[in-house]
Amino acid sequence: MTHSFKKNIQIKNVKGKVGVLLPGLGAVATTFIAGVLAVRNGISKPIGSLTQMNHIRLGRRDEHRNPKIKELIPLTELDDLYFGTWDIFNENAYESAINAGVLEKELLNQIKDELSAIKPMPAVFNRKYVKRLDGSHVKVAANWFEYYELMRQDIREFKAKNNLDRLVMVWTGSTEIFLKTGKIHQSKKAFEAAMKENHPDIAPSMIYAWAAIAEGVPYANGAPNLSADFPAAYEFAAEMGVPLSGKDFKTGQTLMKTILAPGLKARMLGIEGWFSTNILGNRDGEVLDDPESFKTKEESKLSVLEQILQPELYPDLYEDLYHKVRINYYPPRKDNKEGWDNIDIYGWLGYPMQIKIDFLCRDSILAAPIILDLVLFLDLASRSGFKGIQEWLSFYFKSPIHDANLYPEHDLFIQLMKLKNTLRVMAGEEEITHLGLDYYI
Ligand SMILES: NC(=O)c1ccc[n+]([C@@H]2O[C@H](COP(=O)([O-])OP(=O)(O)OC[C@H]3O[C@@H](n4cnc5c(N)ncnc54)[C@H](O)[C@@H]3O)[C@@H](O)[C@H]2O)c1
C-alpha cells in the first residue's frame, strides 16, 4: 500500500500585485518592510527566508534534483508586494523604524522615500486590551460590528486605490491581554451577535481578522493573542475559502527550544528543569511588562516543551520537568534581547548535567523573514484553494493553530518536513519519507 497523498491541486496564476496588510507598524513590521525594500533595491540579502533562499530535494537522492522552492512553485516576486498598515500612532514607516532602533539609520536612509510613503491608517484599538499603550490615531465607532464594517471598508479602499490583485494580512500589533475562548467564539452567528453587543471577550485583533476573512484575505497572527484562533473564525474562513495561520512568531528562545528539545529527546536524555529568562527593552517588552499581556505570551511559550517531550509516554525522563519562563523589561537593551536558558538534564543511571545558553538575539531580525515567507505561502495557499487552518505553516509559530481533535506539532524538524512535503504535493511531486531502504536492496 502506498501512503502518498496525491491530489490534483490547481494553482492559480501568480501574476499580479499583492497587498501586504499589517495591523501594527512597530519594530517587527518596519524591519520586515525595510528589509523587503532593501532586498528589492539590491542593498541586502534575504537571510532567514525559505521562500527566497531554501532549496528543496525532489525525487530519489540519486536524481540530484534540488531546485530552489521558488523555482519549484510559483511565488509572488518581491517587486510585486505593496504595503498597507494600521497603527495607533500616526508615524510613517521611516519614523517608526527609526524609533524602533532595530536597523541602522544609514540603511534606512537609503530607502527613506519609499518608507516615508507608507503611512498607517487609523487603528481599531481599546486600551483595555493593551494596558501599557495609548495612542490617538484610532477609529471611533459605536460597537465592534461598526468597527468591523469600517475595517472592511479600509481593506476594500486600499485594494482599489492601489490597483492590487490580491491581499494577505499579518497581525504585527502588540500582544493583547489573555482571553479564553468562550461561548461567543463558538459559531459565526454567536460571534456576529456579540460584536453588535460590544462583548468584552472580543479584542481589536479579532476585528481585523474577521474583516480580513470577510474580504477573502488570508490571515496570519504573529502575536499570541486569540485573534482568529477560535471555532467561529475557522467556520467563517472555511466558508469564505480563506487560509488561516498563527499564532506567535517562533523566534529567539522558543526557536532554540524547539531545536534543542527534540534532540535531547531523540537520545532519550532526561530533563529535570528548564529555566528561561529574557531581558528586552523595546515597546513589545514594555507591553509584556503588563502581567495580563505577559500571561498570553507565557501560555504560548510554555506549551512547547510539553508537546515535544510527551511526559505521559516518558515519565522517567520528563514527568517532573520544571519549566519556567520570564520576560523582563529592561529599556537599555532596546530590541537586542538577551535570553538565558539553564537546562538541567540527566543521562545514563540518572547522572546530572547542565546546558547553559546565552542567546544575544535580535528579535525583529528573526521575525522579519517569517513574515515574508508567511505572506508568500499564504498567497500560494489561497491560489491553491487551501482554506481554514494551514497546519503546514506551523514551522513559523510558537503556538500553531490546529484542529481541536489533533495536538499541535512543535518539533521544528517535523514541521519543516510537513512544510516541504506540502510544497512537493502542491507541485505534483512525491512526498519524501527518508526511508531510503530501496537504495540498498
Ligand atoms: N519580534 C519577535 O521576535 C516576535 C516574536 C513573536 C511575536 N512577536 C509579536 O509581534 C508583535 C509585534 O512586535 P514588535 O516588536 O513589532 O512590537 P512593537 O510594540 O514595536 O509594535 C507593535 C505595534 O502595534 C501597534 N498596535 C497595538 N495595538 C494595535 C491595534 N489594535 N491596531 C493597530 N496597531 C496596534 C503599536 O502601537 C505598535 O506600534 C507583538 O505582539 C510581539 O509579541 C514578536
The ligand as a MOL file (V3000), in Angstrom:
LIG
                    3D

  0  0  0     0  0            999 V3000
M  V30 BEGIN CTAB
M  V30 COUNTS 44 48 0 0 0
M  V30 BEGIN ATOM
M  V30 1 N 9.9350 40.1300 17.4270 0
M  V30 2 C 9.7030 38.8980 17.6300 0
M  V30 3 O 10.5840 38.0680 17.5860 0
M  V30 4 C 8.3260 38.4430 17.9300 0
M  V30 5 C 8.1200 37.0840 18.0680 0
M  V30 6 C 6.8500 36.6260 18.3160 0
M  V30 7 C 5.8110 37.5170 18.4130 0
M  V30 8 N 6.0370 38.8530 18.3070 0 CHG=1
M  V30 9 C 4.8920 39.7150 18.4620 0
M  V30 10 O 4.7740 40.5770 17.3510 0
M  V30 11 C 4.0920 41.7530 17.7770 0
M  V30 12 C 4.8800 42.9670 17.2770 0
M  V30 13 O 6.1380 43.0270 17.9300 0
M  V30 14 P 7.0040 44.3520 17.8580 0
M  V30 15 O 8.3140 44.0660 18.4770 0
M  V30 16 O 6.9460 44.9200 16.4850 0 CHG=-1
M  V30 17 O 6.1790 45.3030 18.8420 0
M  V30 18 P 6.0170 46.8810 18.7510 0
M  V30 19 O 5.4870 47.3000 20.0720 0
M  V30 20 O 7.2630 47.5330 18.2400 0
M  V30 21 O 4.9200 47.0860 17.6080 0
M  V30 22 C 3.5650 46.8010 17.8050 0
M  V30 23 C 2.7750 47.9400 17.2020 0
M  V30 24 O 1.4020 47.5920 17.2430 0
M  V30 25 C 0.6730 48.7800 17.4940 0
M  V30 26 N -0.6650 48.3960 17.9340 0
M  V30 27 C -1.0710 47.9290 19.1240 0
M  V30 28 N -2.3900 47.6580 19.0970 0
M  V30 29 C -2.8220 47.9510 17.8420 0
M  V30 30 C -4.0800 47.8830 17.2010 0
M  V30 31 N -5.1610 47.4390 17.8490 0
M  V30 32 N -4.1620 48.2500 15.9110 0
M  V30 33 C -3.0620 48.6930 15.2180 0
M  V30 34 N -1.8460 48.8000 15.8070 0
M  V30 35 C -1.7330 48.4220 17.0940 0
M  V30 36 C 1.5220 49.5340 18.4990 0
M  V30 37 O 1.2130 50.8900 18.5300 0
M  V30 38 C 2.9320 49.2550 17.9710 0
M  V30 39 O 3.3570 50.2630 17.0890 0
M  V30 40 C 3.9980 41.6780 19.2930 0
M  V30 41 O 2.7220 41.2330 19.6510 0
M  V30 42 C 5.0100 40.6430 19.6490 0
M  V30 43 O 4.7260 39.9760 20.8660 0
M  V30 44 C 7.2700 39.3410 18.0400 0
M  V30 END ATOM
M  V30 BEGIN BOND
M  V30 1 1 1 2
M  V30 2 2 2 3
M  V30 3 1 2 4
M  V30 4 1 4 5
M  V30 5 2 4 44
M  V30 6 2 5 6
M  V30 7 1 6 7
M  V30 8 2 7 8
M  V30 9 1 8 9
M  V30 10 1 8 44
M  V30 11 1 9 10
M  V30 12 1 9 42
M  V30 13 1 10 11
M  V30 14 1 11 12
M  V30 15 1 11 40
M  V30 16 1 12 13
M  V30 17 1 13 14
M  V30 18 2 14 15
M  V30 19 1 14 16
M  V30 20 1 14 17
M  V30 21 1 17 18
M  V30 22 2 18 19
M  V30 23 1 18 20
M  V30 24 1 18 21
M  V30 25 1 21 22
M  V30 26 1 22 23
M  V30 27 1 23 24
M  V30 28 1 23 38
M  V30 29 1 24 25
M  V30 30 1 25 26
M  V30 31 1 25 36
M  V30 32 1 26 27
M  V30 33 1 26 35
M  V30 34 2 27 28
M  V30 35 1 28 29
M  V30 36 1 29 30
M  V30 37 2 29 35
M  V30 38 1 30 31
M  V30 39 2 30 32
M  V30 40 1 32 33
M  V30 41 2 33 34
M  V30 42 1 34 35
M  V30 43 1 36 37
M  V30 44 1 36 38
M  V30 45 1 38 39
M  V30 46 1 40 41
M  V30 47 1 40 42
M  V30 48 1 42 43
M  V30 END BOND
M  V30 END CTAB
M  END
